[in-house]
């Protein structure tokens, strides 16, 4: 009698587990695609001025408008580029700009989609004090 009850319990648990997992929907980790396949990178300094690399990784040729603005909305640079895989370098003159934020805005002509990157220059001083036991 105990063996029959034990087998029934195991069968009931197995069926409940099967139905629970069968009807649950899987969680999909879908990454949202960028509107424009573009990437902005800081590549270093030339004569203490920051240099950025704007890279387009588009398979098909498209027209893009690149606008560089300061935080007040003033247009510092505007350019139109055409092509698939493009790389453009930009050097910012921080002596003239100071510590204002800069925005790189890329507009796709075909899709009318926009990607905006914001660049902020922040300085901070770090002072560490380390105490070590010698003996």
C-alpha angles and dihedrals in degrees: 000000000000090000092054092049091047092051091047092052092049091048092049092050091047092051093046091050092048094050093044094054095038096059099040116101117234119244108241120206100211115173114218110243118235116250090231122023095235133132131192119206135180105230102178145277131299112196089345092304118120118245123203131194119214110197127189116200100187121146095204125051116260140165119247134184116213118200124182114198137174123233091270093059097254112146110237098174137005127186140164118217132184129198147069110262107027132166121190128179124214127191117198120210101224092181089069097034101043115190099331120132117252126209126206108202120190118191122190112219095204099045099028087222122142134211119192126193120190121207119199124183112213125173127197136171119226121197120184125193114198125189118195129185108233101187 
